[in-house]
Amino acid sequence: MRPSERTLPDFSADSLDPAQLRAVAVAVAERAAEHVRVRRPEVFGLVGSGASEGGSVAAKSTPTDPVTVVDTETEQVIRDLLAQLRPADSILGEEGGGDTDDSAGVRWVVDPIDGTVNFLYGIPAFAISVAVQIDGISVAGAVVDVSLETTYSAHRGGGATMATADGVVSELHANEVTELSMALLATGFGYGADRRKVQGTLIGQILPQVRDIRRIGSAALDLCMVATGRVDAHFEHGLSPWDWAAGSLIASEAGAVINVPAPNSTSADGDVVYAVAPAIAEQFAHMLSSIGADQPIPS
């Protein structure tokens, strides 16, 4: 049975109960992940890179910022499902757009493939991110690690969990690390050369102050790794709402301290997004401030 043929559970089309909104986010994200899992080998083959498949790949903001046919297909899968389950709600998606300047009301914020470069090259670190916001504040969300078939989810006040492919569900808690010098940090870089240049300089100042740094290639997964304790913090400048809307809530509900842009901010503003284990949050914020990393980096 193909993903599109599977039956969805019944949901109330207008409920604002965060737990039910979380269930919708999980169902939609998992259905989208199934689509991606089927389509990647069909489009790019079982192994190797899809980077040379010109007809299936296009550039977005810069030549190094790709979008694939599977990205656009998957966002349409998500939009169709939300139209069925939540017809009155608005949608903001990475590929299909939406109004980034008006976050009033109920809005779904979706990234059909977060980590498209990884997806393109066959690196198994890419995810589906589906969040729902009310007046610009995330209240429920899900992130599915497509390759590992693992679903991270949360709703405001309801905690965060990880559900594996074999049905094991675990509550998530950020690490209890107390010294910044022992913290493992995750980060990412923008696609614009000017922003990357500044980010590289900042990394050079941060690296001597922490245990080490990881660059996975998916902000949504990085934020979930803070929630699981696989890293102690994630920070990045210039993320769009679809990059952090679900993952930051999951990290927060796991006990992490988060910093996200105000409603209606856009990626062009270059604000910093972070999630950090609670006991080092003050040290982390001071470090960012001391080197100017708490300030926006224009694109």
Backbone as CSV, one residue per row, in Angstrom:
resi,resn,N_x,N_y,N_z,CA_x,CA_y,CA_z,C_x,C_y,C_z
1,MET,0.849,-1.197,0.000,0.000,0.000,0.000,0.882,1.243,0.000
2,ARG,0.680,2.156,-0.939,1.451,3.386,-0.986,0.971,4.333,0.120
3,PRO,1.853,5.268,0.567,1.486,6.164,1.668,0.169,6.881,1.467
4,SER,-0.127,7.309,0.241,-1.341,8.085,-0.001,-2.609,7.263,0.167
5,GLU,-2.477,5.928,0.247,-3.652,5.086,0.361,-3.992,4.740,1.803
6,ARG,-3.136,5.116,2.741,-3.356,4.756,4.129,-4.424,5.655,4.752
7,THR,-5.227,5.076,5.628,-6.314,5.805,6.270,-5.787,6.624,7.435
8,LEU,-6.224,7.877,7.523,-5.847,8.735,8.636,-6.865,8.598,9.762
9,PRO,-6.413,8.770,11.011,-7.369,8.772,12.121,-8.332,9.944,11.994
10,ASP,-9.437,9.866,12.705,-10.410,10.959,12.721,-9.934,12.057,13.665
11,PHE,-9.980,13.307,13.193,-9.609,14.451,14.008,-10.705,15.495,13.898
12,SER,-10.868,16.271,14.959,-11.777,17.410,14.904,-11.163,18.492,14.037
13,ALA,-11.932,19.006,13.096,-11.402,19.963,12.128,-11.182,21.348,12.720
14,ASP,-11.749,21.630,13.891,-11.623,22.977,14.435,-11.158,23.009,15.885
15,SER,-10.774,21.868,16.437,-10.324,21.834,17.824,-9.016,22.596,17.981
16,LEU,-8.889,23.330,19.094,-7.631,23.991,19.434,-6.940,23.305,20.605
17,ASP,-7.367,22.099,20.928,-6.719,21.319,21.976,-5.305,20.969,21.525
18,PRO,-4.262,21.406,22.240,-2.894,21.151,21.800,-2.568,19.679,21.601
19,ALA,-3.138,18.815,22.432,-2.863,17.391,22.288,-3.407,16.861,20.961
20,GLN,-4.601,17.316,20.581,-5.146,16.871,19.313,-4.385,17.481,18.133
21,LEU,-3.971,18.727,18.250,-3.162,19.338,17.204,-1.840,18.595,17.043
22,ARG,-1.287,18.136,18.154,-0.058,17.324,18.092,-0.311,16.034,17.332
23,ALA,-1.441,15.404,17.583,-1.758,14.160,16.880,-1.885,14.394,15.378
24,VAL,-2.470,15.531,14.987,-2.567,15.869,13.569,-1.162,16.054,12.992
25,ALA,-0.308,16.804,13.709,1.050,17.038,13.229,1.806,15.730,13.035
26,VAL,1.669,14.821,13.971,2.355,13.528,13.871,1.847,12.744,12.668
27,ALA,0.527,12.669,12.511,-0.049,11.902,11.403,0.386,12.460,10.052
28,VAL,0.361,13.780,9.918,0.726,14.414,8.648,2.217,14.234,8.372
29,ALA,3.056,14.470,9.385,4.498,14.349,9.196,4.901,12.915,8.863
30,GLU,4.278,11.946,9.508,4.626,10.546,9.231,4.165,10.127,7.840
31,ARG,3.012,10.612,7.403,2.556,10.314,6.043,3.525,10.932,5.033
32,ALA,3.955,12.170,5.272,4.903,12.825,4.369,6.231,12.086,4.345
33,ALA,6.678,11.605,5.502,7.943,10.869,5.564,7.873,9.583,4.754
34,GLU,6.728,8.934,4.771,6.556,7.726,3.960,6.691,8.051,2.479
35,HIS,6.129,9.178,2.079,6.236,9.591,0.677,7.699,9.806,0.294
36,VAL,8.444,10.507,1.137,9.856,10.769,0.857,10.645,9.462,0.802
37,ARG,10.343,8.557,1.710,11.058,7.280,1.775,10.851,6.473,0.501
38,VAL,9.661,6.553,-0.063,9.369,5.849,-1.312,10.009,6.541,-2.508
39,ARG,9.948,7.856,-2.522,10.324,8.603,-3.723,11.821,8.785,-3.913
40,ARG,12.616,8.818,-2.836,14.032,9.053,-3.073,14.671,8.001,-3.970
41,PRO,14.520,6.715,-3.694,15.125,5.732,-4.612,14.509,5.759,-6.008
42,GLU,13.232,6.139,-6.108,12.615,6.220,-7.430,13.226,7.343,-8.260
43,VAL,13.574,8.448,-7.610,14.090,9.619,-8.331,15.599,9.578,-8.472
44,PHE,16.304,9.176,-7.398,17.759,9.285,-7.380,18.490,7.947,-7.316
45,GLY,17.764,6.837,-7.169,18.428,5.542,-7.052,18.690,5.190,-5.602
46,LEU,19.109,3.957,-5.380,19.284,3.462,-4.026,20.534,4.016,-3.361
47,VAL,21.585,4.245,-4.128,22.836,4.730,-3.561,23.343,5.901,-4.382
48,GLY,24.336,6.602,-3.845,24.978,7.665,-4.597,24.240,8.979,-4.518
49,SER,24.702,9.912,-5.307,24.226,11.286,-5.251,23.204,11.573,-6.327
50,GLY,22.240,12.407,-5.968,21.308,12.911,-6.965,21.701,14.280,-7.467
51,ALA,22.917,14.735,-7.111,23.306,16.114,-7.408,23.384,16.402,-8.897
52,SER,23.571,15.366,-9.718,23.696,15.601,-11.156,22.376,15.461,-11.893
53,GLU,21.300,15.157,-11.160,19.995,14.941,-11.788,19.326,16.291,-12.039
54,GLY,19.780,16.994,-13.092,19.350,18.366,-13.342,17.854,18.531,-13.444
55,GLY,17.147,17.572,-14.039,15.716,17.706,-14.200,14.944,17.573,-12.910
56,SER,15.583,17.032,-11.869,14.915,16.814,-10.592,15.352,17.798,-9.521
57,VAL,16.308,18.668,-9.856,16.881,19.581,-8.874,16.939,20.984,-9.459
58,ALA,16.563,21.978,-8.652,16.684,23.372,-9.048,17.312,24.150,-7.907
59,ALA,17.787,25.368,-8.192,18.364,26.240,-7.174,17.313,27.220,-6.690
60,LYS,17.445,27.637,-5.418,16.522,28.623,-4.846,17.255,29.942,-4.604
61,SER,17.608,30.231,-3.359,18.168,31.542,-3.029,19.556,31.759,-3.622
62,THR,20.356,30.699,-3.707,21.685,30.747,-4.298,21.903,29.432,-5.038
63,PRO,22.951,29.316,-5.873,23.223,28.051,-6.566,23.476,26.890,-5.616
64,THR,23.881,27.161,-4.371,24.146,26.086,-3.414,22.922,25.716,-2.583
65,ASP,21.779,26.361,-2.839,20.551,26.142,-2.079,19.562,25.386,-2.965
66,PRO,19.527,24.037,-2.883,18.736,23.276,-3.838,17.307,22.990,-3.374
67,VAL,16.454,22.718,-4.339,15.135,22.160,-4.080,14.933,21.038,-5.088
68,THR,14.402,19.920,-4.633,14.190,18.783,-5.522,12.709,18.605,-5.802
69,VAL,12.427,17.799,-6.812,11.039,17.496,-7.137,10.343,16.823,-5.965
70,VAL,11.109,16.101,-5.144,10.506,15.427,-3.994,10.123,16.428,-2.917
71,ASP,10.892,17.517,-2.756,10.495,18.586,-1.833,9.114,19.122,-2.195
72,THR,8.959,19.490,-3.467,7.696,20.111,-3.882,6.547,19.107,-3.820
73,GLU,6.799,17.864,-4.207,5.761,16.832,-4.095,5.321,16.660,-2.642
74,THR,6.306,16.592,-1.745,6.006,16.303,-0.347,5.251,17.439,0.306
75,GLU,5.609,18.671,-0.034,4.827,19.774,0.524,3.384,19.713,0.042
76,GLN,3.183,19.301,-1.201,1.808,19.175,-1.687,1.064,18.075,-0.949
77,VAL,1.745,16.972,-0.632,1.141,15.916,0.190,0.682,16.502,1.523
78,ILE,1.554,17.285,2.155,1.227,17.882,3.454,0.050,18.844,3.325
79,ARG,0.090,19.691,2.301,-0.991,20.665,2.117,-2.323,19.971,1.858
80,ASP,-2.295,18.913,1.072,-3.537,18.184,0.791,-4.103,17.555,2.060
81,LEU,-3.231,16.990,2.886,-3.687,16.374,4.129,-4.256,17.421,5.083
82,LEU,-3.579,18.548,5.209,-4.077,19.594,6.098,-5.378,20.200,5.583
83,ALA,-5.522,20.288,4.264,-6.786,20.766,3.699,-7.931,19.831,4.045
84,GLN,-7.606,18.545,4.148,-8.603,17.546,4.507,-8.916,17.583,6.003
85,LEU,-7.870,17.714,6.830,-8.034,17.596,8.266,-8.323,18.926,8.965
86,ARG,-7.754,20.032,8.426,-7.885,21.339,9.057,-8.170,22.394,7.987
87,PRO,-9.304,22.318,7.320,-9.546,23.160,6.135,-9.582,24.657,6.410
88,ALA,-9.846,25.071,7.637,-9.959,26.502,7.921,-8.620,27.149,8.270
89,ASP,-7.580,26.348,8.464,-6.297,26.879,8.916,-5.443,27.337,7.743
90,SER,-4.566,28.303,7.995,-3.626,28.737,6.971,-2.355,27.889,7.036
91,ILE,-1.560,27.951,5.962,-0.346,27.147,5.861,0.788,28.022,5.358
92,LEU,1.943,27.900,6.001,3.181,28.521,5.546,4.177,27.401,5.292
93,GLY,4.618,27.260,4.046,5.539,26.183,3.710,6.776,26.696,3.028
94,GLU,7.870,25.946,3.150,9.125,26.385,2.545,9.019,26.499,1.039
95,GLU,8.335,25.557,0.400,8.284,25.564,-1.063,7.046,26.279,-1.595
96,GLY,5.903,26.076,-0.938,4.655,26.645,-1.437,4.352,28.027,-0.928
97,GLY,5.140,28.509,0.025,4.966,29.864,0.510,3.796,30.027,1.460
98,GLY,3.332,31.250,1.568,2.315,31.653,2.518,2.702,33.021,3.040
99,ASP,1.902,33.568,3.901,2.139,34.918,4.398,3.016,34.870,5.639
100,THR,4.300,35.237,5.489,5.201,35.266,6.636,4.982,36.497,7.498
101,ASP,4.247,37.482,6.991,4.056,38.734,7.719,2.778,38.766,8.550
102,ASP,2.004,37.709,8.497,0.748,37.679,9.253,0.612,36.317,9.925
103,SER,0.950,36.277,11.212,0.900,35.014,11.944,-0.359,34.892,12.790
104,ALA,-1.314,35.789,12.617,-2.530,35.757,13.422,-3.347,34.501,13.137
105,GLY,-3.998,34.006,14.194,-4.839,32.830,14.029,-4.045,31.536,14.039
106,VAL,-4.643,30.499,13.445,-4.028,29.167,13.418,-3.291,28.993,12.096
107,ARG,-2.004,28.714,12.207,-1.171,28.580,11.012,-0.263,27.368,11.143
108,TRP,-0.277,26.515,10.124,0.639,25.383,10.057,1.904,25.823,9.339
109,VAL,3.040,25.487,9.922,4.338,25.878,9.381,5.095,24.594,9.063
110,VAL,5.401,24.381,7.768,5.875,23.060,7.357,7.143,23.154,6.506
111,ASP,8.016,22.201,6.726,9.202,22.013,5.898,9.140,20.593,5.347
112,PRO,8.927,20.438,4.040,8.737,19.090,3.500,9.983,18.232,3.577
113,ILE,11.158,18.823,3.423,12.419,18.117,3.660,13.389,19.125,4.258
114,ASP,13.655,19.006,5.533,14.675,19.835,6.160,15.988,19.062,6.094
115,GLY,16.958,19.630,5.391,18.194,18.916,5.111,18.219,18.429,3.678
116,THR,17.778,19.295,2.748,17.674,18.881,1.349,19.025,18.504,0.755
117,VAL,20.099,19.188,1.145,21.419,18.822,0.619,21.776,17.401,1.045
118,ASN,21.512,17.059,2.303,21.744,15.681,2.746,20.899,14.703,1.933
119,PHE,19.624,15.037,1.762,18.721,14.205,0.974,19.252,14.011,-0.440
120,LEU,19.728,15.097,-1.031,20.224,15.069,-2.403,21.417,14.139,-2.545
121,TYR,22.321,14.186,-1.587,23.541,13.382,-1.641,23.382,11.992,-1.040
122,GLY,22.227,11.693,-0.479,22.019,10.387,0.127,22.596,10.255,1.518
123,ILE,22.834,11.385,2.197,23.294,11.367,3.587,22.068,11.211,4.484
124,PRO,22.006,10.195,5.334,20.767,9.894,6.069,20.529,10.806,7.266
125,ALA,20.359,12.109,6.992,20.044,13.075,8.044,19.172,14.163,7.443
126,PHE,17.896,13.843,7.236,16.926,14.808,6.732,15.577,14.472,7.346
127,ALA,14.714,15.480,7.417,13.514,15.318,8.233,12.326,16.051,7.636
128,ILE,11.154,15.645,8.078,9.900,16.355,7.838,9.576,17.139,9.101
129,SER,9.232,18.407,8.956,8.872,19.218,10.116,7.487,19.813,9.908
130,VAL,6.584,19.552,10.850,5.210,20.061,10.793,4.863,20.647,12.154
131,ALA,4.555,21.939,12.182,4.173,22.606,13.429,2.900,23.390,13.213
132,VAL,2.194,23.616,14.301,1.025,24.497,14.250,1.249,25.610,15.259
133,GLN,1.025,26.840,14.803,1.177,28.012,15.641,-0.161,28.717,15.805
134,ILE,-0.341,29.316,16.957,-1.495,30.172,17.201,-0.943,31.562,17.523
135,ASP,-1.281,32.522,16.673,-0.761,33.890,16.790,0.761,33.909,16.838
136,GLY,1.376,33.055,16.024,2.819,33.057,15.865,3.595,32.251,16.886
137,ILE,2.905,31.598,17.820,3.568,30.811,18.866,3.297,29.337,18.617
138,SER,4.341,28.528,18.553,4.170,27.095,18.315,3.481,26.446,19.500
139,VAL,2.411,25.681,19.208,1.680,24.995,20.275,1.749,23.486,20.133
140,ALA,2.109,22.989,18.952,2.256,21.545,18.758,3.113,21.332,17.521
141,GLY,3.799,20.188,17.493,4.620,19.932,16.322,5.210,18.544,16.323
142,ALA,5.682,18.151,15.154,6.321,16.851,14.978,7.462,16.989,13.986
143,VAL,8.528,16.276,14.246,9.665,16.163,13.336,9.930,14.678,13.140
144,VAL,9.969,14.244,11.883,10.228,12.837,11.585,11.595,12.714,10.930
145,ASP,12.481,11.968,11.562,13.752,11.588,10.951,13.426,10.496,9.939
146,VAL,13.491,10.846,8.658,12.998,9.942,7.613,13.794,8.648,7.568
147,SER,15.104,8.738,7.616,15.948,7.561,7.471,15.824,6.610,8.655
148,LEU,15.758,7.160,9.862,15.666,6.326,11.068,14.232,5.945,11.410
149,GLU,13.247,6.515,10.685,11.833,6.265,10.966,11.513,6.542,12.436
150,THR,11.979,7.692,12.896,11.797,8.108,14.286,11.018,9.416,14.309
151,THR,10.008,9.484,15.163,9.153,10.667,15.256,9.343,11.354,16.595
152,TYR,9.705,12.634,16.537,9.784,13.482,17.727,8.543,14.373,17.726
153,SER,7.921,14.539,18.874,6.728,15.389,18.903,6.554,16.021,20.272
154,ALA,5.747,17.079,20.287,5.471,17.788,21.541,4.228,18.638,21.368
155,HIS,3.601,18.970,22.490,2.623,20.057,22.499,2.841,20.869,23.763
156,ARG,2.447,22.131,23.705,2.751,23.057,24.787,2.142,22.555,26.095
157,GLY,3.010,22.367,27.092,2.583,21.873,28.385,2.436,20.366,28.456
158,GLY,2.700,19.671,27.366,2.486,18.223,27.322,3.736,17.386,27.228
159,GLY,4.918,18.013,27.317,6.157,17.265,27.230,6.500,16.871,25.810
160,ALA,7.676,16.270,25.658,8.173,15.857,24.352,8.529,14.384,24.386
161,THR,8.291,13.701,23.265,8.575,12.276,23.179,9.290,11.939,21.872
162,MET,9.899,10.763,21.876,10.499,10.175,20.684,9.893,8.791,20.500
163,ALA,9.367,8.529,19.306,8.765,7.227,18.994,9.576,6.578,17.881
164,THR,10.109,5.387,18.131,10.944,4.705,17.153,10.099,3.814,16.249
165,ALA,10.732,3.286,15.210,10.016,2.469,14.231,9.434,1.204,14.853
166,ASP,10.038,0.699,15.921,9.532,-0.518,16.551,8.505,-0.236,17.637
167,GLY,8.046,1.007,17.716,6.946,1.338,18.615,7.325,1.756,20.015
168,VAL,8.614,1.904,20.290,9.049,2.327,21.619,8.933,3.845,21.729
169,VAL,8.240,4.316,22.760,8.048,5.750,22.975,8.784,6.154,24.249
170,SER,9.627,7.191,24.150,10.424,7.651,25.282,10.178,9.128,25.528
171,GLU,10.080,9.512,26.800,10.023,10.917,27.143,11.409,11.534,26.963
172,LEU,11.435,12.778,26.531,12.702,13.439,26.229,13.057,14.462,27.304
173,HIS,14.364,14.524,27.595,14.871,15.467,28.581,16.227,15.972,28.117
174,ALA,16.410,17.278,28.127,17.699,17.856,27.787,18.747,17.431,28.810
175,ASN,19.995,17.500,28.387,21.087,17.082,29.260,21.202,17.951,30.508
176,GLU,21.887,17.409,31.516,22.114,18.116,32.764,23.528,18.680,32.853
177,VAL,24.196,18.840,31.723,25.544,19.400,31.710,25.547,20.765,32.412
178,THR,26.587,21.024,33.212,26.617,22.256,34.003,27.741,23.207,33.597
179,GLU,28.676,22.752,32.762,29.794,23.599,32.363,29.804,23.768,30.849
180,LEU,29.825,24.999,30.391,29.844,25.269,28.970,31.046,24.622,28.293
181,SER,32.147,24.551,28.985,33.364,23.969,28.407,33.203,22.497,28.073
182,MET,32.199,21.841,28.653,31.947,20.425,28.390,30.748,20.215,27.474
183,ALA,30.264,21.276,26.857,29.053,21.190,26.043,29.378,20.863,24.592
184,LEU,28.574,19.982,24.022,28.648,19.661,22.591,27.593,20.497,21.879
185,LEU,28.037,21.323,20.930,27.153,22.258,20.228,26.906,21.797,18.803
186,ALA,25.677,21.990,18.328,25.344,21.789,16.916,25.057,23.144,16.290
187,THR,25.384,23.279,15.024,25.118,24.529,14.331,24.931,24.267,12.850
188,GLY,24.633,25.328,12.117,24.495,25.245,10.670,24.857,26.580,10.068
189,PHE,24.902,26.635,8.750,25.330,27.837,8.053,24.326,28.207,6.975
190,GLY,24.227,29.504,6.718,23.353,29.987,5.660,23.936,29.690,4.292
191,TYR,23.150,30.015,3.254,23.608,29.770,1.889,24.286,30.988,1.271
192,GLY,24.038,32.175,1.814,24.671,33.375,1.287,26.113,33.489,1.750
193,ALA,27.007,33.864,0.838,28.430,33.912,1.150,28.755,34.903,2.264
194,ASP,28.095,36.061,2.264,28.400,37.071,3.282,28.041,36.578,4.678
195,ARG,26.858,35.957,4.813,26.464,35.434,6.124,27.390,34.298,6.538
196,ARG,27.756,33.437,5.621,28.654,32.316,5.945,30.006,32.812,6.455
197,LYS,30.482,33.892,5.871,31.779,34.434,6.278,31.740,34.852,7.743
198,VAL,30.666,35.536,8.140,30.523,35.946,9.536,30.356,34.727,10.433
199,GLN,29.542,33.769,10.014,29.326,32.568,10.819,30.633,31.806,11.049
200,GLY,31.469,31.729,10.020,32.747,31.050,10.173,33.638,31.734,11.195
201,THR,33.630,33.061,11.197,34.412,33.817,12.182,33.913,33.550,13.598
202,LEU,32.593,33.515,13.768,32.021,33.249,15.086,32.378,31.851,15.574
203,ILE,32.331,30.868,14.694,32.682,29.499,15.082,34.112,29.448,15.603
204,GLY,35.003,30.190,14.950,36.384,30.214,15.403,36.533,30.737,16.815
205,GLN,35.639,31.645,17.241,35.685,32.183,18.597,34.984,31.267,19.605
206,ILE,33.993,30.517,19.130,33.232,29.638,20.029,33.965,28.337,20.304
207,LEU,34.600,27.770,19.305,35.182,26.434,19.420,36.116,26.267,20.624
208,PRO,36.984,27.239,20.946,37.853,27.047,22.120,37.110,27.045,23.453
209,GLN,35.840,27.445,23.454,35.102,27.587,24.712,34.187,26.408,25.017
210,VAL,34.108,25.417,24.108,33.176,24.297,24.276,33.901,22.973,24.037
211,ARG,33.189,21.879,24.302,33.771,20.561,24.079,34.072,20.334,22.604
212,ASP,33.069,20.588,21.750,33.239,20.401,20.307,31.982,20.913,19.615
213,ILE,32.020,20.898,18.287,30.905,21.378,17.481,30.550,20.328,16.436
214,ARG,29.267,20.165,16.175,28.774,19.259,15.139,27.947,20.062,14.130
215,ARG,28.064,19.667,12.853,27.273,20.291,11.798,26.571,19.161,11.048
216,ILE,25.300,18.894,11.394,24.559,17.759,10.861,23.915,18.094,9.522
217,GLY,23.397,19.314,9.378,22.786,19.707,8.115,21.276,19.792,8.138
218,SER,20.671,19.669,9.322,19.224,19.811,9.461,18.943,20.473,10.794
219,ALA,18.479,21.713,10.772,18.193,22.420,12.017,17.112,21.723,12.822
220,ALA,16.104,21.183,12.139,15.025,20.492,12.857,15.570,19.305,13.646
221,LEU,16.466,18.528,13.034,17.056,17.401,13.748,18.003,17.867,14.841
222,ASP,18.749,18.948,14.600,19.621,19.493,15.639,18.818,19.848,16.885
223,LEU,17.683,20.525,16.700,16.859,20.920,17.832,16.320,19.702,18.568
224,CYS,15.962,18.670,17.822,15.504,17.428,18.462,16.640,16.727,19.192
225,MET,17.870,16.882,18.689,19.015,16.292,19.392,19.266,16.994,20.721
226,VAL,18.966,18.283,20.819,19.021,18.945,22.119,17.999,18.317,23.056
227,ALA,16.814,18.038,22.520,15.754,17.431,23.332,16.134,16.041,23.827
228,THR,16.852,15.271,23.003,17.240,13.911,23.393,18.509,13.872,24.219
229,GLY,19.260,14.962,24.251,20.541,14.965,24.948,21.699,14.498,24.096
230,ARG,21.480,14.333,22.798,22.590,13.937,21.919,23.544,15.095,21.661
231,VAL,23.053,16.321,21.792,23.910,17.503,21.870,23.372,18.360,23.005
232,ASP,24.192,19.309,23.444,23.805,20.151,24.569,23.209,21.485,24.142
233,ALA,23.467,21.871,22.900,22.907,23.135,22.407,22.939,23.136,20.892
234,HIS,22.023,23.897,20.316,22.041,24.195,18.877,21.832,25.690,18.722
235,PHE,22.599,26.300,17.797,22.352,27.701,17.474,22.626,27.919,15.992
236,GLU,21.895,28.862,15.428,22.076,29.173,14.011,21.393,30.497,13.692
237,HIS,22.013,31.274,12.808,21.449,32.539,12.358,20.690,32.359,11.046
238,GLY,19.609,33.124,10.897,18.926,33.206,9.617,17.999,32.062,9.293
239,LEU,17.594,31.285,10.287,16.641,30.211,10.018,15.268,30.798,9.697
240,SER,14.529,30.086,8.862,13.150,30.454,8.553,12.203,29.772,9.533
241,PRO,10.963,30.248,9.660,10.038,29.655,10.629,9.864,28.152,10.474
242,TRP,9.848,27.663,9.224,9.653,26.224,9.024,10.835,25.404,9.515
243,ASP,12.014,26.025,9.681,13.180,25.302,10.189,13.074,25.027,11.684
244,TRP,12.491,25.967,12.430,12.525,25.864,13.889,11.159,25.706,14.557
245,ALA,10.060,25.884,13.837,8.741,25.952,14.481,8.415,24.704,15.293
246,ALA,8.705,23.528,14.755,8.438,22.284,15.487,9.587,21.928,16.417
247,GLY,10.820,21.981,15.916,11.961,21.521,16.697,12.206,22.327,17.955
248,SER,11.992,23.644,17.891,12.219,24.462,19.085,11.205,24.132,20.172
249,LEU,9.962,23.851,19.782,8.952,23.467,20.773,9.314,22.135,21.411
250,ILE,9.766,21.188,20.602,10.168,19.877,21.130,11.308,20.041,22.121
251,ALA,12.302,20.863,21.781,13.417,21.104,22.697,12.936,21.771,23.984
252,SER,12.057,22.767,23.845,11.545,23.468,25.013,10.778,22.543,25.938
253,GLU,9.929,21.695,25.368,9.143,20.778,26.183,10.007,19.688,26.824
254,ALA,11.232,19.515,26.305,12.188,18.595,26.922,13.040,19.289,27.982
255,GLY,12.752,20.568,28.233,13.434,21.291,29.291,14.501,22.250,28.834
256,ALA,14.778,22.330,27.544,15.790,23.249,27.048,15.294,24.685,27.101
257,VAL,16.226,25.612,27.185,15.933,27.040,27.081,16.069,27.428,25.610
258,ILE,15.056,28.076,25.059,15.082,28.393,23.630,15.037,29.889,23.399
259,ASN,15.525,30.278,22.249,15.412,31.647,21.762,14.998,31.575,20.305
260,VAL,13.831,32.119,19.984,13.336,32.115,18.609,12.900,33.521,18.233
261,PRO,12.851,33.836,16.945,12.428,35.172,16.530,10.994,35.477,16.941
262,ALA,10.705,36.754,17.051,9.343,37.178,17.342,8.432,36.828,16.178
263,PRO,7.134,36.660,16.426,6.209,36.394,15.322,6.370,37.411,14.204
264,ASN,6.286,36.887,12.971,6.386,37.689,11.746,7.815,38.053,11.354
265,SER,8.826,37.637,12.128,10.203,37.802,11.670,10.453,36.847,10.510
266,THR,11.380,37.191,9.632,11.687,36.351,8.485,13.148,35.965,8.499
267,SER,13.514,35.000,7.643,14.899,34.550,7.568,15.823,35.681,7.159
268,ALA,15.314,36.641,6.403,16.146,37.754,5.950,16.631,38.603,7.122
269,ASP,15.931,38.530,8.262,16.339,39.314,9.419,17.644,38.805,10.035
270,GLY,17.964,37.529,9.833,19.227,36.980,10.312,19.310,36.787,11.803
271,ASP,18.164,36.700,12.499,18.168,36.501,13.945,18.773,35.149,14.305
272,VAL,19.240,35.035,15.553,19.780,33.764,16.016,18.667,32.951,16.683
273,VAL,18.620,31.680,16.357,17.749,30.701,17.016,18.648,29.786,17.819
274,TYR,18.259,29.517,19.065,19.031,28.516,19.802,18.153,27.750,20.766
275,ALA,18.657,26.570,21.127,18.095,25.749,22.196,19.282,25.216,22.975
276,VAL,19.211,25.280,24.293,20.379,24.951,25.107,19.934,24.278,26.399
277,ALA,20.734,23.307,26.857,20.457,22.633,28.119,20.340,23.663,29.234
278,PRO,19.382,23.496,30.155,19.040,24.581,31.079,20.163,25.038,31.998
279,ALA,20.988,24.126,32.477,22.004,24.514,33.461,23.128,25.351,32.869
280,ILE,23.282,25.316,31.540,24.330,26.135,30.919,23.733,27.284,30.106
281,ALA,22.441,27.519,30.222,21.782,28.527,29.392,22.354,29.917,29.640
282,GLU,22.590,30.265,30.897,23.125,31.600,31.200,24.549,31.740,30.659
283,GLN,25.377,30.715,30.840,26.744,30.752,30.316,26.737,30.856,28.788
284,PHE,25.844,30.116,28.177,25.759,30.092,26.714,25.347,31.459,26.173
285,ALA,24.324,32.053,26.783,23.860,33.366,26.341,24.951,34.416,26.527
286,HIS,25.696,34.332,27.617,26.789,35.285,27.858,27.876,35.129,26.812
287,MET,28.198,33.882,26.454,29.217,33.653,25.432,28.784,34.263,24.102
288,LEU,27.538,34.010,23.692,27.051,34.578,22.433,27.129,36.099,22.470
289,SER,26.707,36.686,23.583,26.713,38.143,23.707,28.136,38.699,23.648
290,SER,29.076,38.002,24.274,30.440,38.517,24.367,31.139,38.604,23.021
291,ILE,30.699,37.790,22.042,31.313,37.830,20.712,30.368,38.420,19.661
292,GLY,29.219,38.925,20.106,28.258,39.518,19.181,27.405,38.515,18.433
293,ALA,27.424,37.255,18.848,26.666,36.224,18.137,25.185,36.243,18.482
294,ASP,24.797,37.099,19.426,23.382,37.244,19.735,22.711,38.275,18.850
295,GLN,23.479,38.907,17.969,22.946,39.916,17.058,22.629,39.303,15.696
296,PRO,21.671,39.880,14.967,21.355,39.351,13.639,22.561,39.432,12.706
297,ILE,22.620,38.497,11.762,23.602,38.541,10.684,22.821,38.718,9.387
298,PRO,22.832,39.896,8.798,22.088,40.111,7.545,22.578,39.178,6.458
299,SER,21.683,38.837,5.542,22.065,37.962,4.429,22.861,38.742,3.410
